[in-house]
Amino acid sequence: MDKSGKKKVMVFGTFDIFHPGHRSFLRQARKFGDYLIVVVARDKTVKVFKKQDTKNKEQARMRMIQKSALADEVVLGGLGDKYAIIKKHKPDVICLGYDQKFFIEELEEKLREFELDKTEIFRLKAYKSEIYKSSKLKNKLFLVDI
């Protein structure tokens, strides 16, 4: 907990096409604490790890989440050390998406390294993933654009 006594929850994502699945993810995460920090993946990071460009630039993706009013704070992930944002904000809880796979393998080790071994990690449930998954929505949008 921070100095104000609030339990901080942190989530990570690209949030390229902000859809009901993302809203569900943020609502689920909010239940784990009092203050929700959403870390938005950088455009360059997405290009390197997902091997594709985003439809929406990082600033636009941040604004979509801010406008949703589901997060208390929306920040960009780091371009260098991807775990530095965790060290900076010291969350009590980290919530992962049901399909989140990048930067997970070292997460527990990094939490110990940052002396955040009391930080809990939860993997959240999918919300109609057969419909609301950004990669599926992008394909539909692409087909409509042709």
VENMOWO-V35561 format. One record per helix or strand of 3 or more residues. SS is the DSSP state (H for helix, E for strand). FROM is the first residue (numbers start at 1). TO is the last residue. Records with the same first field share a line. If there is no record, write none. Layout:
# VENMOWO-V35561
SS->FROM-TO  FROM-TO
This chain:
# VENMOWO-V35561
E->8-13  35-40  73-76  93-96  120-123
H->20-30  43-50  58-68  84-89  107-113  134-145
